[in-house]
């Protein structure tokens, strides 16, 4: 595939503002981590905080994996408008960007995976050796979210979502649902912690901010670690890999080579031992009538795409080509 042109890239209205917001969302959870350590050290961490953390981590995490990724990006199953609205809201509470932006970036990632035009490849144009590898991992993990020169065009990569009034409305209400997801930590802490204001504050800390810290870095690790470490059982034209240690925390997203081999599959875990909680949740939705037309990959198709033993992983990274000139038409 040729490199991206202007039509592939989303214009930025205010890059400085966006970088400030991104910086705050990235740095504040880091600061909160030290506050949380101090709170735990002073015996202010209670069971209710862990319950609030688990509830909101599951809500935002499955919102990203089941909603933003498998439903909206890859259309791995179909569902009704109320369920689409729920998953769009749930994913928004993870504060990884509005649903249409998230989907456009991810579809562009698949279109140019580990080639120039991929918004967050750790392999393209970062230099060679250990320094190049380190720069690539930092870029893929967190650096790319501060850059806007390769973000996916909404009109090109997510026209279906722009035309979906349910998703478009939630997308436009992103700030409401992102803020609500943080404040939900305080509300749940207050209710579960025995109507205590201290429980509300620690619930806000653990269910709101620490939850974001953990969830963000698990998601970021799919972009970085899962394109660098692990196994490649299937033939793909990129460096995607299966990284088992992240499987539980990512709800099955770290079976990343499986996913790049079969992007529309509702299940990323292709073996019985490959834990995929998101696929399990989609199965439950299907059994209760909330999901249908679930995409599954036949075993014979998986076998045909398996790599030959001893095959070398991934393509050789390519340098960035010259920018494509804008069309005058």
MOLIN-V319144 format. One record per residue. N is the residue number from 1. RES is the residue in three letters. SS is DSSP state (~ for helix, > for strand, _ for the rest). Layout:
BEGIN
n->[N:N]
res->[RES:RES]
ss->[SS:SS]
END
This chain:
BEGIN
n->[1:2:3:4:5:6:7:8:9:10:11:12:13:14:15:16:17:18:19:20:21:22:23:24:25:26:27:28:29:30:31:32:33:34:35:36:37:38:39:40:41:42:43:44:45:46:47:48:49:50:51:52:53:54:55:56:57:58:59:60:61:62:63:64:65:66:67:68:69:70:71:72:73:74:75:76:77:78:79:80:81:82:83:84:85:86:87:88:89:90:91:92:93:94:95:96:97:98:99:100:101:102:103:104:105:106:107:108:109:110:111:112:113:114:115:116:117:118:119:120:121:122:123:124:125:126:127:128:129:130:131:132:133:134:135:136:137:138:139:140:141:142:143:144:145:146:147:148:149:150:151:152:153:154:155:156:157:158:159:160:161:162:163:164:165:166:167:168:169:170:171:172:173:174:175:176:177:178:179:180:181:182:183:184:185:186:187:188:189:190:191:192:193:194:195:196:197:198:199:200:201:202:203:204:205:206:207:208:209:210:211:212:213:214:215:216:217:218:219:220:221:222:223:224:225:226:227:228:229:230:231:232:233:234:235:236:237:238:239:240:241:242:243:244:245:246:247:248:249:250:251:252:253:254:255:256:257:258:259:260:261:262:263:264:265:266:267:268:269:270:271:272:273:274:275:276:277:278:279:280:281:282:283:284:285:286:287:288:289:290:291:292:293:294:295:296:297:298:299:300:301:302:303:304:305:306:307:308:309:310:311:312:313:314:315:316:317:318:319:320:321:322:323:324:325:326:327:328:329]
res->[UNK:UNK:UNK:UNK:UNK:UNK:UNK:UNK:UNK:UNK:UNK:UNK:UNK:UNK:UNK:UNK:UNK:UNK:UNK:UNK:UNK:UNK:UNK:UNK:UNK:UNK:UNK:UNK:UNK:UNK:UNK:UNK:UNK:UNK:UNK:UNK:UNK:UNK:UNK:UNK:UNK:UNK:UNK:UNK:UNK:UNK:UNK:UNK:UNK:UNK:UNK:UNK:UNK:UNK:UNK:UNK:UNK:UNK:UNK:UNK:UNK:UNK:UNK:UNK:UNK:UNK:UNK:UNK:UNK:UNK:UNK:UNK:UNK:UNK:UNK:UNK:UNK:UNK:UNK:UNK:UNK:UNK:UNK:UNK:UNK:UNK:UNK:UNK:UNK:UNK:UNK:UNK:UNK:UNK:UNK:UNK:UNK:UNK:UNK:UNK:UNK:UNK:UNK:UNK:UNK:UNK:UNK:UNK:UNK:UNK:UNK:UNK:UNK:UNK:UNK:UNK:UNK:UNK:UNK:UNK:UNK:UNK:UNK:UNK:UNK:UNK:UNK:UNK:UNK:UNK:UNK:UNK:UNK:UNK:UNK:UNK:UNK:UNK:UNK:UNK:UNK:UNK:UNK:UNK:UNK:UNK:UNK:UNK:UNK:UNK:UNK:UNK:UNK:UNK:UNK:UNK:UNK:UNK:UNK:UNK:UNK:UNK:UNK:UNK:UNK:UNK:UNK:UNK:UNK:UNK:UNK:UNK:UNK:UNK:UNK:UNK:UNK:UNK:UNK:UNK:UNK:UNK:UNK:UNK:UNK:UNK:UNK:UNK:UNK:UNK:UNK:UNK:UNK:UNK:UNK:UNK:UNK:UNK:UNK:UNK:UNK:UNK:UNK:UNK:UNK:UNK:UNK:UNK:UNK:UNK:UNK:UNK:UNK:UNK:UNK:UNK:UNK:UNK:UNK:UNK:UNK:UNK:UNK:UNK:UNK:UNK:UNK:UNK:UNK:UNK:UNK:UNK:UNK:UNK:UNK:UNK:UNK:UNK:UNK:UNK:UNK:UNK:UNK:UNK:UNK:UNK:UNK:UNK:UNK:UNK:UNK:UNK:UNK:UNK:UNK:UNK:UNK:UNK:UNK:UNK:UNK:UNK:UNK:UNK:UNK:UNK:UNK:UNK:UNK:UNK:UNK:UNK:UNK:UNK:UNK:UNK:UNK:UNK:UNK:UNK:UNK:UNK:UNK:UNK:UNK:UNK:UNK:UNK:UNK:UNK:UNK:UNK:UNK:UNK:UNK:UNK:UNK:UNK:UNK:UNK:UNK:UNK:UNK:UNK:UNK:UNK:UNK:UNK:UNK:UNK:UNK:UNK:UNK:UNK:UNK:UNK:UNK:UNK:UNK:UNK:UNK:UNK:UNK:UNK:UNK:UNK:UNK:UNK:UNK]
ss->[_:_:_:_:_:~:~:~:>:_:_:_:_:_:~:~:~:~:~:~:~:~:~:~:~:~:~:~:~:~:~:~:~:~:~:~:~:~:~:~:~:_:_:_:_:_:~:~:~:~:~:~:~:~:~:~:~:~:~:~:~:~:~:~:~:~:~:~:~:~:~:~:~:_:_:_:_:>:_:_:~:~:~:~:~:~:~:~:~:~:~:~:_:_:_:_:_:_:~:~:~:~:~:~:~:~:~:~:~:~:~:_:_:_:_:_:_:_:_:_:_:_:_:_:_:_:_:_:~:~:~:~:~:~:~:~:~:~:~:~:~:_:~:~:~:~:_:_:_:_:_:>:_:~:~:~:~:_:~:~:~:~:_:_:~:~:~:~:~:~:~:~:_:~:~:~:~:~:~:~:~:~:~:~:~:~:~:~:~:~:~:~:_:_:_:_:~:~:~:~:~:~:~:~:~:~:~:~:~:~:~:~:~:~:~:~:~:~:~:~:~:~:~:_:~:~:~:_:_:_:>:_:_:>:_:_:_:_:_:_:_:>:_:~:~:~:_:_:_:_:_:_:_:_:>:~:~:~:~:~:~:_:_:_:_:_:_:_:_:_:_:_:_:_:_:_:~:~:~:~:~:~:~:~:~:~:~:_:_:_:_:>:_:_:_:_:_:_:~:~:~:~:~:~:_:>:_:_:_:_:_:_:_:_:_:_:_:_:_:_:_:_:_:_:_:_:_:_:_]
END
